Amino acid sequence: LAAGITVAIFLGMTVFAWTTKTDFTGYGPYLFGAILTLMVFGLTLSIMSLCGVYIKWLTMLYDFLGVLLFTFYIVFDTQM
């Protein structure tokens, strides 16, 4: 099920990148900043987990932001 959903999202974003008039190729520095922010957020969650603090909604937010960021990377890389 997860593989099928992943393939569907990938194909949908690829078709979107091919057909849209919007140019996403200039978003590289912003995507780099977003991935660095996501890495620091993940490191913070890891340190909190080692200290015994586990916040489920914060982990779900981290997962959601990662999915959004890498979905946008599909569009960015397809247009390159």
All heavy atoms as a GROMACS GRO file, in nm:
protein
  631
    1LEU      N    1   0.082  -0.120   0.000
    1LEU     CA    2   0.000   0.000   0.000
    1LEU      C    3   0.087   0.126   0.000
    1LEU      O    4   0.062   0.219  -0.077
    1LEU     CB    5  -0.094  -0.002   0.121
    1LEU     CG    6  -0.188   0.117   0.134
    1LEU    CD1    7  -0.288   0.119   0.020
    1LEU    CD2    8  -0.259   0.113   0.266
    2ALA      N    9   0.188   0.128   0.086
    2ALA     CA   10   0.275   0.246   0.094
    2ALA      C   11   0.352   0.267  -0.035
    2ALA      O   12   0.370   0.382  -0.080
    2ALA     CB   13   0.370   0.233   0.212
    3ALA      N   14   0.397   0.159  -0.095
    3ALA     CA   15   0.471   0.171  -0.221
    3ALA      C   16   0.381   0.225  -0.332
    3ALA      O   17   0.424   0.308  -0.413
    3ALA     CB   18   0.530   0.036  -0.261
    4GLY      N   19   0.258   0.180  -0.336
    4GLY     CA   20   0.163   0.229  -0.436
    4GLY      C   21   0.132   0.376  -0.420
    4GLY      O   22   0.126   0.451  -0.519
    5ILE      N   23   0.114   0.420  -0.296
    5ILE     CA   24   0.088   0.562  -0.270
    5ILE      C   25   0.210   0.645  -0.309
    5ILE      O   26   0.198   0.753  -0.367
    5ILE     CB   27   0.050   0.583  -0.122
    5ILE    CG1   28  -0.086   0.517  -0.094
    5ILE    CG2   29   0.047   0.731  -0.087
    5ILE    CD1   30  -0.123   0.514   0.053
    6THR      N   31   0.330   0.593  -0.278
    6THR     CA   32   0.453   0.665  -0.313
    6THR      C   33   0.467   0.680  -0.463
    6THR      O   34   0.500   0.788  -0.514
    6THR     CB   35   0.574   0.590  -0.255
    6THR    OG1   36   0.559   0.580  -0.114
    6THR    CG2   37   0.703   0.662  -0.288
    7VAL      N   38   0.439   0.573  -0.537
    7VAL     CA   39   0.447   0.579  -0.683
    7VAL      C   40   0.345   0.678  -0.739
    7VAL      O   41   0.375   0.758  -0.829
    7VAL     CB   42   0.429   0.439  -0.745
    7VAL    CG1   43   0.407   0.446  -0.894
    7VAL    CG2   44   0.548   0.351  -0.712
    8ALA      N   45   0.224   0.677  -0.684
    8ALA     CA   46   0.120   0.768  -0.731
    8ALA      C   47   0.157   0.914  -0.706
    8ALA      O   48   0.140   1.000  -0.793
    8ALA     CB   49  -0.013   0.736  -0.663
    9ILE      N   50   0.210   0.943  -0.589
    9ILE     CA   51   0.252   1.080  -0.557
    9ILE      C   52   0.368   1.122  -0.648
    9ILE      O   53   0.370   1.234  -0.701
    9ILE     CB   54   0.289   1.094  -0.408
    9ILE    CG1   55   0.164   1.084  -0.322
    9ILE    CG2   56   0.363   1.225  -0.382
    9ILE    CD1   57   0.190   1.081  -0.174
   10PHE      N   58   0.464   1.033  -0.666
   10PHE     CA   59   0.578   1.065  -0.752
   10PHE      C   60   0.534   1.094  -0.895
   10PHE      O   61   0.576   1.193  -0.955
   10PHE     CB   62   0.680   0.951  -0.749
   10PHE     CG   63   0.799   0.977  -0.837
   10PHE    CD1   64   0.901   1.061  -0.794
   10PHE    CD2   65   0.809   0.920  -0.962
   10PHE    CE1   66   1.010   1.088  -0.875
   10PHE    CE2   67   0.917   0.945  -1.044
   10PHE     CZ   68   1.018   1.030  -1.000
   11LEU      N   69   0.449   1.009  -0.949
   11LEU     CA   70   0.401   1.030  -1.085
   11LEU      C   71   0.317   1.157  -1.096
   11LEU      O   72   0.330   1.233  -1.193
   11LEU     CB   73   0.321   0.909  -1.133
   11LEU     CG   74   0.402   0.782  -1.157
   11LEU    CD1   75   0.310   0.666  -1.194
   11LEU    CD2   76   0.508   0.803  -1.262
   12GLY      N   77   0.234   1.183  -0.996
   12GLY     CA   78   0.153   1.304  -0.997
   12GLY      C   79   0.238   1.430  -0.992
   12GLY      O   80   0.213   1.527  -1.067
   13MET      N   81   0.339   1.431  -0.908
   13MET     CA   82   0.426   1.549  -0.898
   13MET      C   83   0.512   1.565  -1.023
   13MET      O   84   0.541   1.677  -1.065
   13MET     CB   85   0.516   1.538  -0.775
   13MET     CG   86   0.444   1.554  -0.643
   13MET     SD   87   0.383   1.721  -0.616
   13MET     CE   88   0.213   1.706  -0.658
   14THR      N   89   0.552   1.454  -1.085
   14THR     CA   90   0.630   1.462  -1.207
   14THR      C   91   0.546   1.521  -1.321
   14THR      O   92   0.593   1.608  -1.395
   14THR     CB   93   0.682   1.323  -1.246
   14THR    OG1   94   0.765   1.274  -1.139
   14THR    CG2   95   0.764   1.329  -1.372
   15VAL      N   96   0.423   1.475  -1.334
   15VAL     CA   97   0.334   1.531  -1.436
   15VAL      C   98   0.308   1.679  -1.409
   15VAL      O   99   0.308   1.762  -1.500
   15VAL     CB  100   0.202   1.451  -1.444
   15VAL    CG1  101   0.099   1.521  -1.528
   15VAL    CG2  102   0.229   1.312  -1.498
   16PHE      N  103   0.289   1.715  -1.282
   16PHE     CA  104   0.270   1.856  -1.247
   16PHE      C  105   0.392   1.939  -1.287
   16PHE      O  106   0.378   2.048  -1.342
   16PHE     CB  107   0.244   1.870  -1.096
   16PHE     CG  108   0.244   2.012  -1.049
   16PHE    CD1  109   0.138   2.096  -1.077
   16PHE    CD2  110   0.350   2.062  -0.976
   16PHE    CE1  111   0.137   2.228  -1.033
   16PHE    CE2  112   0.351   2.193  -0.933
   16PHE     CZ  113   0.244   2.276  -0.962
   17ALA      N  114   0.512   1.888  -1.260
   17ALA     CA  115   0.634   1.962  -1.292
   17ALA      C  116   0.650   1.980  -1.443
   17ALA      O  117   0.701   2.082  -1.490
   17ALA     CB  118   0.756   1.891  -1.235
   18TRP      N  119   0.607   1.881  -1.521
   18TRP     CA  120   0.616   1.890  -1.666
   18TRP      C  121   0.516   1.989  -1.725
   18TRP      O  122   0.544   2.054  -1.824
   18TRP     CB  123   0.591   1.754  -1.730
   18TRP     CG  124   0.706   1.658  -1.721
   18TRP    CD1  125   0.837   1.687  -1.696
   18TRP    CD2  126   0.698   1.517  -1.736
   18TRP    NE1  127   0.911   1.572  -1.695
   18TRP    CE2  128   0.827   1.465  -1.720
   18TRP    CE3  129   0.594   1.428  -1.762
   18TRP    CZ2  130   0.856   1.330  -1.729
   18TRP    CZ3  131   0.622   1.293  -1.771
   18TRP    CH2  132   0.752   1.246  -1.755
   19THR      N  133   0.398   2.000  -1.665
   19THR     CA  134   0.290   2.076  -1.727
   19THR      C  135   0.271   2.216  -1.671
   19THR      O  136   0.203   2.297  -1.733
   19THR     CB  137   0.157   1.999  -1.714
   19THR    OG1  138   0.128   1.978  -1.575
   19THR    CG2  139   0.164   1.867  -1.788
   20THR      N  140   0.327   2.247  -1.556
   20THR     CA  141   0.304   2.378  -1.496
   20THR      C  142   0.384   2.487  -1.566
   20THR      O  143   0.490   2.462  -1.623
   20THR     CB  144   0.338   2.376  -1.346
   20THR    OG1  145   0.299   2.500  -1.288
   20THR    CG2  146   0.486   2.355  -1.321
   21LYS      N  147   0.333   2.607  -1.562
   21LYS     CA  148   0.403   2.723  -1.619
   21LYS      C  149   0.496   2.786  -1.516
   21LYS      O  150   0.580   2.868  -1.550
   21LYS     CB  151   0.302   2.827  -1.666
   21LYS     CG  152   0.206   2.777  -1.771
   21LYS     CD  153   0.274   2.761  -1.904
   21LYS     CE  154   0.170   2.718  -2.007
   21LYS     NZ  155   0.232   2.665  -2.125
   22THR      N  156   0.481   2.749  -1.390
   22THR     CA  157   0.563   2.805  -1.282
   22THR      C  158   0.702   2.744  -1.286
   22THR      O  159   0.718   2.623  -1.299
   22THR     CB  160   0.499   2.777  -1.145
   22THR    OG1  161   0.364   2.822  -1.148
   22THR    CG2  162   0.574   2.848  -1.035
   23ASP      N  163   0.804   2.829  -1.272
   23ASP     CA  164   0.943   2.783  -1.273
   23ASP      C  165   0.991   2.766  -1.129
   23ASP      O  166   1.001   2.863  -1.054
   23ASP     CB  167   1.030   2.885  -1.347
   23ASP     CG  168   1.174   2.842  -1.357
   23ASP    OD1  169   1.200   2.720  -1.350
   23ASP    OD2  170   1.260   2.930  -1.374
   24PHE      N  171   1.021   2.643  -1.091
   24PHE     CA  172   1.067   2.614  -0.955
   24PHE      C  173   1.218   2.599  -0.945
   24PHE      O  174   1.270   2.567  -0.839
   24PHE     CB  175   1.001   2.484  -0.904
   24PHE     CG  176   0.853   2.497  -0.882
   24PHE    CD1  177   0.762   2.443  -0.971
   24PHE    CD2  178   0.804   2.563  -0.771
   24PHE    CE1  179   0.627   2.454  -0.951
   24PHE    CE2  180   0.668   2.574  -0.749
   24PHE     CZ  181   0.579   2.520  -0.839
   25THR      N  182   1.292   2.622  -1.054
   25THR     CA  183   1.436   2.596  -1.053
   25THR      C  184   1.514   2.697  -0.968
   25THR      O  185   1.626   2.670  -0.930
   25THR     CB  186   1.492   2.596  -1.196
   25THR    OG1  187   1.463   2.720  -1.259
   25THR    CG2  188   1.433   2.482  -1.277
   26GLY      N  189   1.455   2.810  -0.936
   26GLY     CA  190   1.523   2.909  -0.852
   26GLY      C  191   1.507   2.887  -0.703
   26GLY      O  192   1.557   2.965  -0.622
   27TYR      N  193   1.439   2.780  -0.664
   27TYR     CA  194   1.411   2.755  -0.524
   27TYR      C  195   1.519   2.674  -0.454
   27TYR      O  196   1.501   2.633  -0.339
   27TYR     CB  197   1.276   2.684  -0.509
   27TYR     CG  198   1.157   2.772  -0.530
   27TYR    CD1  199   1.106   2.796  -0.657
   27TYR    CD2  200   1.096   2.834  -0.423
   27TYR    CE1  201   0.997   2.878  -0.678
   27TYR    CE2  202   0.986   2.916  -0.442
   27TYR     CZ  203   0.937   2.938  -0.570
   27TYR     OH  204   0.829   3.019  -0.588
   28GLY      N  205   1.630   2.646  -0.522
   28GLY     CA  206   1.736   2.563  -0.465
   28GLY      C  207   1.788   2.610  -0.330
   28GLY      O  208   1.796   2.531  -0.235
   29PRO      N  209   1.827   2.738  -0.315
   29PRO     CA  210   1.877   2.783  -0.185
   29PRO      C  211   1.773   2.772  -0.073
   29PRO      O  212   1.807   2.742   0.041
   29PRO     CB  213   1.914   2.930  -0.209
   29PRO     CG  214   1.933   2.941  -0.356
   29PRO     CD  215   1.841   2.841  -0.418
   30TYR      N  216   1.648   2.794  -0.107
   30TYR     CA  217   1.542   2.785  -0.007
   30TYR      C  218   1.520   2.640   0.036
   30TYR      O  219   1.497   2.611   0.154
   30TYR     CB  220   1.412   2.844  -0.060
   30TYR     CG  221   1.427   2.988  -0.102
   30TYR    CD1  222   1.428   3.023  -0.237
   30TYR    CD2  223   1.444   3.089  -0.008
   30TYR    CE1  224   1.444   3.154  -0.277
   30TYR    CE2  225   1.460   3.220  -0.047
   30TYR     CZ  226   1.459   3.253  -0.181
   30TYR     OH  227   1.476   3.383  -0.220
   31LEU      N  228   1.530   2.549  -0.059
   31LEU     CA  229   1.517   2.407  -0.026
   31LEU      C  230   1.635   2.360   0.059
   31LEU      O  231   1.618   2.280   0.151
   31LEU     CB  232   1.507   2.324  -0.154
   31LEU     CG  233   1.377   2.337  -0.231
   31LEU    CD1  234   1.387   2.266  -0.365
   31LEU    CD2  235   1.263   2.282  -0.151
   32PHE      N  236   1.754   2.412   0.028
   32PHE     CA  237   1.870   2.377   0.109
   32PHE      C  238   1.853   2.427   0.252
   32PHE      O  239   1.882   2.354   0.348
   32PHE     CB  240   1.997   2.437   0.047
   32PHE     CG  241   2.122   2.402   0.121
   32PHE    CD1  242   2.170   2.272   0.119
   32PHE    CD2  243   2.192   2.497   0.192
   32PHE    CE1  244   2.286   2.238   0.187
   32PHE    CE2  245   2.307   2.465   0.261
   32PHE     CZ  246   2.354   2.334   0.258
   33GLY      N  247   1.805   2.550   0.268
   33GLY     CA  248   1.778   2.602   0.402
   33GLY      C  249   1.672   2.522   0.475
   33GLY      O  250   1.682   2.496   0.595
   34ALA      N  251   1.570   2.478   0.401
   34ALA     CA  252   1.464   2.400   0.462
   34ALA      C  253   1.514   2.263   0.507
   34ALA      O  254   1.477   2.214   0.614
   34ALA     CB  255   1.348   2.384   0.364
   35ILE      N  256   1.603   2.202   0.427
   35ILE     CA  257   1.653   2.071   0.466
   35ILE      C  258   1.749   2.082   0.585
   35ILE      O  259   1.752   1.995   0.672
   35ILE     CB  260   1.717   1.996   0.348
   35ILE    CG1  261   1.714   1.847   0.375
   35ILE    CG2  262   1.856   2.041   0.319
   35ILE    CD1  263   1.733   1.762   0.254
   36LEU      N  264   1.825   2.191   0.592
   36LEU     CA  265   1.910   2.212   0.710
   36LEU      C  266   1.825   2.233   0.834
   36LEU      O  267   1.856   2.180   0.942
   36LEU     CB  268   2.001   2.333   0.689
   36LEU     CG  269   2.119   2.313   0.595
   36LEU    CD1  270   2.199   2.442   0.582
   36LEU    CD2  271   2.208   2.201   0.643
   37THR      N  272   1.716   2.309   0.821
   37THR     CA  273   1.626   2.330   0.934
   37THR      C  274   1.563   2.199   0.978
   37THR      O  275   1.551   2.172   1.098
   37THR     CB  276   1.516   2.431   0.895
   37THR    OG1  277   1.579   2.552   0.852
   37THR    CG2  278   1.424   2.458   1.010
   38LEU      N  279   1.525   2.116   0.881
   38LEU     CA  280   1.465   1.987   0.914
   38LEU      C  281   1.566   1.896   0.984
   38LEU      O  282   1.531   1.823   1.077
   38LEU     CB  283   1.413   1.920   0.787
   38LEU     CG  284   1.322   1.800   0.806
   38LEU    CD1  285   1.189   1.844   0.868
   38LEU    CD2  286   1.296   1.732   0.673
   39MET      N  287   1.693   1.904   0.944
   39MET     CA  288   1.796   1.823   1.010
   39MET      C  289   1.818   1.868   1.155
   39MET      O  290   1.831   1.784   1.245
   39MET     CB  291   1.928   1.831   0.932
   39MET     CG  292   1.923   1.753   0.805
   39MET     SD  293   2.070   1.754   0.697
   39MET     CE  294   2.192   1.845   0.778
   40VAL      N  295   1.818   1.998   1.179
   40VAL     CA  296   1.834   2.048   1.316
   40VAL      C  297   1.712   2.010   1.400
   40VAL      O  298   1.725   1.972   1.517
   40VAL     CB  299   1.855   2.202   1.315
   40VAL    CG1  300   1.847   2.260   1.454
   40VAL    CG2  301   1.989   2.235   1.250
   41PHE      N  302   1.594   2.017   1.340
   41PHE     CA  303   1.472   1.977   1.409
   41PHE      C  304   1.479   1.828   1.447
   41PHE      O  305   1.445   1.790   1.560
   41PHE     CB  306   1.352   2.006   1.319
   41PHE     CG  307   1.218   1.985   1.383
   41PHE    CD1  308   1.197   2.005   1.518
   41PHE    CD2  309   1.110   1.948   1.305
   41PHE    CE1  310   1.072   1.987   1.575
   41PHE    CE2  311   0.984   1.931   1.360
   41PHE     CZ  312   0.966   1.950   1.496
   42GLY      N  313   1.527   1.744   1.356
   42GLY     CA  314   1.542   1.602   1.384
   42GLY      C  315   1.645   1.575   1.492
   42GLY      O  316   1.625   1.489   1.579
   43LEU      N  317   1.756   1.648   1.490
   43LEU     CA  318   1.857   1.635   1.594
   43LEU      C  319   1.800   1.675   1.730
   43LEU      O  320   1.825   1.608   1.831
   43LEU     CB  321   1.979   1.720   1.559
   43LEU     CG  322   2.094   1.715   1.659
   43LEU    CD1  323   2.155   1.576   1.663
   43LEU    CD2  324   2.200   1.818   1.623
   44THR      N  325   1.722   1.782   1.732
   44THR     CA  326   1.659   1.826   1.856
   44THR      C  327   1.564   1.720   1.909
   44THR      O  328   1.562   1.690   2.030
   44THR     CB  329   1.585   1.959   1.834
   44THR    OG1  330   1.676   2.055   1.783
   44THR    CG2  331   1.523   2.009   1.962
   45LEU      N  332   1.485   1.661   1.821
   45LEU     CA  333   1.394   1.555   1.864
   45LEU      C  334   1.470   1.434   1.916
   45LEU      O  335   1.428   1.371   2.014
   45LEU     CB  336   1.304   1.513   1.748
   45LEU     CG  337   1.191   1.608   1.710
   45LEU    CD1  338   1.115   1.555   1.589
   45LEU    CD2  339   1.097   1.629   1.826
   46SER      N  340   1.583   1.403   1.854
   46SER     CA  341   1.664   1.290   1.899
   46SER      C  342   1.722   1.315   2.038
   46SER      O  343   1.720   1.227   2.124
   46SER     CB  344   1.778   1.263   1.802
   46SER     OG  345   1.728   1.227   1.677
   47ILE      N  346   1.771   1.434   2.060
   47ILE     CA  347   1.827   1.469   2.192
   47ILE      C  348   1.718   1.467   2.298
   47ILE      O  349   1.738   1.417   2.409
   47ILE     CB  350   1.899   1.605   2.185
   47ILE    CG1  351   2.025   1.593   2.099
   47ILE    CG2  352   1.935   1.655   2.325
   47ILE    CD1  353   2.093   1.724   2.069
   48MET      N  354   1.600   1.520   2.263
   48MET     CA  355   1.488   1.517   2.357
   48MET      C  356   1.450   1.373   2.390
   48MET      O  357   1.420   1.340   2.506
   48MET     CB  358   1.368   1.592   2.300
   48MET     CG  359   1.385   1.742   2.298
   48MET     SD  360   1.253   1.830   2.212
   48MET     CE  361   1.106   1.766   2.287
   49SER      N  362   1.452   1.286   2.290
   49SER     CA  363   1.418   1.145   2.311
   49SER      C  364   1.520   1.077   2.403
   49SER      O  365   1.483   0.996   2.487
   49SER     CB  366   1.411   1.074   2.177
   49SER     OG  367   1.392   0.938   2.194
   50LEU      N  368   1.648   1.111   2.385
   50LEU     CA  369   1.751   1.054   2.472
   50LEU      C  370   1.734   1.099   2.617
   50LEU      O  371   1.771   1.027   2.710
   50LEU     CB  372   1.890   1.094   2.422
   50LEU     CG  373   1.938   1.023   2.296
   50LEU    CD1  374   2.069   1.084   2.248
   50LEU    CD2  375   1.953   0.874   2.319
   51CYS      N  376   1.678   1.217   2.636
   51CYS     CA  377   1.654   1.270   2.771
   51CYS      C  378   1.521   1.220   2.829
   51CYS      O  379   1.483   1.260   2.939
   51CYS     CB  380   1.657   1.422   2.769
   51CYS     SG  381   1.818   1.490   2.729
   52GLY      N  382   1.450   1.138   2.754
   52GLY     CA  383   1.325   1.083   2.805
   52GLY      C  384   1.201   1.164   2.772
   52GLY      O  385   1.092   1.134   2.820
   53VAL      N  386   1.216   1.267   2.689
   53VAL     CA  387   1.102   1.350   2.650
   53VAL      C  388   1.058   1.308   2.511
   53VAL      O  389   1.134   1.320   2.415
   53VAL     CB  390   1.140   1.500   2.650
   53VAL    CG1  391   1.023   1.585   2.606
   53VAL    CG2  392   1.190   1.542   2.787
   54TYR      N  393   0.936   1.256   2.501
   54TYR     CA  394   0.884   1.214   2.371
   54TYR      C  395   0.748   1.280   2.351
   54TYR      O  396   0.654   1.255   2.427
   54TYR     CB  397   0.870   1.061   2.365
   54TYR     CG  398   0.820   1.012   2.232
   54TYR    CD1  399   0.904   1.009   2.122
   54TYR    CD2  400   0.689   0.969   2.216
   54TYR    CE1  401   0.860   0.964   1.999
   54TYR    CE2  402   0.643   0.924   2.095
   54TYR     CZ  403   0.730   0.922   1.987
   54TYR     OH  404   0.684   0.879   1.866
   55ILE      N  405   0.740   1.365   2.251
   55ILE     CA  406   0.616   1.436   2.220
   55ILE      C  407   0.568   1.382   2.086
   55ILE      O  408   0.627   1.409   1.981
   55ILE     CB  409   0.638   1.588   2.215
   55ILE    CG1  410   0.698   1.636   2.347
   55ILE    CG2  411   0.508   1.660   2.185
   55ILE    CD1  412   0.742   1.779   2.347
   56LYS      N  413   0.459   1.305   2.090
   56LYS     CA  414   0.412   1.235   1.970
   56LYS      C  415   0.372   1.332   1.859
   56LYS      O  416   0.407   1.311   1.743
   56LYS     CB  417   0.295   1.145   2.006
   56LYS     CG  418   0.249   1.059   1.892
   56LYS     CD  419   0.147   0.958   1.936
   56LYS     CE  420   0.095   0.878   1.821
   56LYS     NZ  421   0.178   0.769   1.780
   57TRP      N  422   0.302   1.440   1.891
   57TRP     CA  423   0.256   1.531   1.786
   57TRP      C  424   0.374   1.604   1.722
   57TRP      O  425   0.369   1.638   1.604
   57TRP     CB  426   0.151   1.629   1.837
   57TRP     CG  427   0.201   1.730   1.935
   57TRP    CD1  428   0.202   1.720   2.071
   57TRP    CD2  429   0.260   1.857   1.906
   57TRP    NE1  430   0.257   1.832   2.127
   57TRP    CE2  431   0.293   1.918   2.028
   57TRP    CE3  432   0.287   1.924   1.787
   57TRP    CZ2  433   0.352   2.043   2.035
   57TRP    CZ3  434   0.347   2.050   1.795
   57TRP    CH2  435   0.378   2.107   1.918
   58LEU      N  436   0.480   1.627   1.798
   58LEU     CA  437   0.597   1.694   1.742
   58LEU      C  438   0.670   1.601   1.643
   58LEU      O  439   0.718   1.647   1.539
   58LEU     CB  440   0.691   1.736   1.855
   58LEU     CG  441   0.786   1.851   1.829
   58LEU    CD1  442   0.712   1.974   1.781
   58LEU    CD2  443   0.865   1.883   1.954
   59THR      N  444   0.673   1.472   1.674
   59THR     CA  445   0.731   1.376   1.582
   59THR      C  446   0.647   1.364   1.455
   59THR      O  447   0.701   1.355   1.344
   59THR     CB  448   0.743   1.239   1.651
   59THR    OG1  449   0.818   1.254   1.771
   59THR    CG2  450   0.811   1.138   1.560
   60MET      N  451   0.515   1.367   1.470
   60MET     CA  452   0.428   1.362   1.353
   60MET      C  453   0.445   1.488   1.267
   60MET      O  454   0.442   1.481   1.144
   60MET     CB  455   0.282   1.347   1.396
   60MET     CG  456   0.252   1.213   1.459
   60MET     SD  457   0.278   1.075   1.349
   60MET     CE  458   0.146   1.098   1.234
   61LEU      N  459   0.464   1.603   1.331
   61LEU     CA  460   0.490   1.727   1.257
   61LEU      C  461   0.620   1.716   1.180
   61LEU      O  462   0.628   1.757   1.063
   61LEU     CB  463   0.494   1.846   1.354
   61LEU     CG  464   0.528   1.981   1.292
   61LEU    CD1  465   0.417   2.026   1.198
   61LEU    CD2  466   0.552   2.084   1.401
   62TYR      N  467   0.722   1.659   1.242
   62TYR     CA  468   0.851   1.638   1.176
   62TYR      C  469   0.835   1.549   1.053
   62TYR      O  470   0.890   1.578   0.945
   62TYR     CB  471   0.949   1.577   1.277
   62TYR     CG  472   1.082   1.538   1.220
   62TYR    CD1  473   1.173   1.634   1.178
   62TYR    CD2  474   1.118   1.404   1.209
   62TYR    CE1  475   1.297   1.598   1.127
   62TYR    CE2  476   1.240   1.367   1.158
   62TYR     CZ  477   1.330   1.464   1.117
   62TYR     OH  478   1.451   1.428   1.066
   63ASP      N  479   0.760   1.441   1.068
   63ASP     CA  480   0.735   1.351   0.955
   63ASP      C  481   0.660   1.423   0.844
   63ASP      O  482   0.694   1.408   0.726
   63ASP     CB  483   0.654   1.230   1.001
   63ASP     CG  484   0.729   1.144   1.102
   63ASP    OD1  485   0.853   1.154   1.107
   63ASP    OD2  486   0.663   1.070   1.176
   64PHE      N  487   0.557   1.498   0.878
   64PHE     CA  488   0.477   1.569   0.780
   64PHE      C  489   0.561   1.672   0.704
   64PHE      O  490   0.552   1.683   0.581
   64PHE     CB  491   0.358   1.637   0.849
   64PHE     CG  492   0.272   1.717   0.756
   64PHE    CD1  493   0.189   1.654   0.665
   64PHE    CD2  494   0.273   1.855   0.761
   64PHE    CE1  495   0.109   1.727   0.579
   64PHE    CE2  496   0.194   1.930   0.676
   64PHE     CZ  497   0.112   1.866   0.585
   65LEU      N  498   0.644   1.747   0.776
   65LEU     CA  499   0.729   1.846   0.711
   65LEU      C  500   0.830   1.780   0.617
   65LEU      O  501   0.861   1.832   0.510
   65LEU     CB  502   0.800   1.932   0.816
   65LEU     CG  503   0.710   2.025   0.896
   65LEU    CD1  504   0.791   2.095   1.006
   65LEU    CD2  505   0.641   2.126   0.807
   66GLY      N  506   0.881   1.663   0.658
   66GLY     CA  507   0.973   1.590   0.571
   66GLY      C  508   0.907   1.544   0.443
   66GLY      O  509   0.964   1.554   0.334
   67VAL      N  510   0.784   1.496   0.454
   67VAL     CA  511   0.711   1.453   0.335
   67VAL      C  512   0.687   1.571   0.242
   67VAL      O  513   0.707   1.562   0.120
   67VAL     CB  514   0.578   1.385   0.375
   67VAL    CG1  515   0.487   1.368   0.255
   67VAL    CG2  516   0.605   1.251   0.440
   68LEU      N  517   0.645   1.684   0.297
   68LEU     CA  518   0.621   1.802   0.214
   68LEU      C  519   0.749   1.850   0.145
   68LEU      O  520   0.748   1.882   0.027
   68LEU     CB  521   0.564   1.916   0.299
   68LEU     CG  522   0.418   1.910   0.334
   68LEU    CD1  523   0.379   2.032   0.418
   68LEU    CD2  524   0.332   1.902   0.212
   69LEU      N  525   0.858   1.854   0.221
   69LEU     CA  526   0.984   1.902   0.165
   69LEU      C  527   1.033   1.812   0.051
   69LEU      O  528   1.069   1.861  -0.056
   69LEU     CB  529   1.091   1.910   0.274
   69LEU     CG  530   1.229   1.954   0.229
   69LEU    CD1  531   1.225   2.096   0.173
   69LEU    CD2  532   1.327   1.946   0.345
   70PHE      N  533   1.030   1.683   0.072
   70PHE     CA  534   1.082   1.594  -0.032
   70PHE      C  535   0.986   1.580  -0.149
   70PHE      O  536   1.028   1.550  -0.260
   70PHE     CB  537   1.121   1.459   0.028
   70PHE     CG  538   1.250   1.470   0.106
   70PHE    CD1  539   1.248   1.472   0.245
   70PHE    CD2  540   1.371   1.481   0.041
   70PHE    CE1  541   1.366   1.484   0.316
   70PHE    CE2  542   1.489   1.493   0.111
   70PHE     CZ  543   1.487   1.495   0.250
   71THR      N  544   0.857   1.604  -0.126
   71THR     CA  545   0.764   1.611  -0.238
   71THR      C  546   0.796   1.733  -0.324
   71THR      O  547   0.793   1.727  -0.447
   71THR     CB  548   0.619   1.617  -0.188
   71THR    OG1  549   0.593   1.500  -0.110
   71THR    CG2  550   0.521   1.623  -0.302
   72PHE      N  551   0.830   1.843  -0.260
   72PHE     CA  552   0.868   1.962  -0.335
   72PHE      C  553   1.000   1.939  -0.409
   72PHE      O  554   1.021   1.991  -0.519
   72PHE     CB  555   0.878   2.083  -0.243
   72PHE     CG  556   0.884   2.213  -0.317
   72PHE    CD1  557   0.768   2.269  -0.368
   72PHE    CD2  558   1.003   2.278  -0.338
   72PHE    CE1  559   0.772   2.389  -0.438
   72PHE    CE2  560   1.009   2.398  -0.407
   72PHE     CZ  561   0.893   2.453  -0.458
   73TYR      N  562   1.090   1.860  -0.349
   73TYR     CA  563   1.216   1.826  -0.417
   73TYR      C  564   1.191   1.748  -0.546
   73TYR      O  565   1.268   1.760  -0.642
   73TYR     CB  566   1.308   1.744  -0.325
   73TYR     CG  567   1.416   1.827  -0.260
   73TYR    CD1  568   1.413   1.853  -0.124
   73TYR    CD2  569   1.521   1.877  -0.333
   73TYR    CE1  570   1.511   1.928  -0.064
   73TYR    CE2  571   1.621   1.952  -0.275
   73TYR     CZ  572   1.615   1.977  -0.139
   73TYR     OH  573   1.713   2.051  -0.081
   74ILE      N  574   1.085   1.667  -0.550
   74ILE     CA  575   1.052   1.594  -0.673
   74ILE      C  576   1.023   1.693  -0.786
   74ILE      O  577   1.074   1.681  -0.897
   74ILE     CB  578   0.931   1.502  -0.651
   74ILE    CG1  579   0.968   1.387  -0.556
   74ILE    CG2  580   0.880   1.446  -0.783
   74ILE    CD1  581   0.849   1.305  -0.512
   75VAL      N  582   0.943   1.795  -0.756
   75VAL     CA  583   0.909   1.897  -0.856
   75VAL      C  584   1.035   1.975  -0.896
   75VAL      O  585   1.062   1.997  -1.014
   75VAL     CB  586   0.800   1.991  -0.803
   75VAL    CG1  587   0.773   2.104  -0.901
   75VAL    CG2  588   0.672   1.914  -0.775
   76PHE      N  589   1.114   2.014  -0.798
   76PHE     CA  590   1.236   2.091  -0.823
   76PHE      C  591   1.333   2.013  -0.912
   76PHE      O  592   1.384   2.065  -1.012
   76PHE     CB  593   1.301   2.127  -0.689
   76PHE     CG  594   1.435   2.194  -0.702
   76PHE    CD1  595   1.445   2.327  -0.742
   76PHE    CD2  596   1.551   2.124  -0.673
   76PHE    CE1  597   1.569   2.386  -0.753
   76PHE    CE2  598   1.674   2.184  -0.684
   76PHE     CZ  599   1.684   2.316  -0.724
   77ASP      N  600   1.360   1.887  -0.877
   77ASP     CA  601   1.455   1.808  -0.954
   77ASP      C  602   1.404   1.772  -1.092
   77ASP      O  603   1.483   1.760  -1.187
   77ASP     CB  604   1.491   1.679  -0.878
   77ASP     CG  605   1.582   1.706  -0.760
   77ASP    OD1  606   1.650   1.810  -0.761
   77ASP    OD2  607   1.585   1.624  -0.668
   78THR      N  608   1.273   1.754  -1.106
   78THR     CA  609   1.218   1.722  -1.237
   78THR      C  610   1.233   1.839  -1.334
   78THR      O  611   1.257   1.819  -1.452
   78THR     CB  612   1.070   1.681  -1.224
   78THR    OG1  613   1.060   1.570  -1.134
   78THR    CG2  614   1.011   1.642  -1.358
   79GLN      N  615   1.222   1.960  -1.282
   79GLN     CA  616   1.233   2.077  -1.370
   79GLN      C  617   1.378   2.115  -1.401
   79GLN      O  618   1.401   2.194  -1.490
   79GLN     CB  619   1.161   2.198  -1.307
   79GLN     CG  620   1.013   2.191  -1.321
   79GLN     CD  621   0.948   2.323  -1.287
   79GLN    OE1  622   1.010   2.415  -1.233
   79GLN    NE2  623   0.822   2.335  -1.320
   80MET      N  624   1.472   2.060  -1.330
   80MET     CA  625   1.613   2.095  -1.355
   80MET      C  626   1.660   2.048  -1.489
   80MET      O  627   1.628   1.960  -1.550
   80MET     CB  628   1.702   2.038  -1.246
   80MET     CG  629   1.689   2.106  -1.113
   80MET     SD  630   1.727   2.279  -1.108
   80MET     CE  631   1.901   2.280  -1.114
   0.00000   0.00000   0.00000
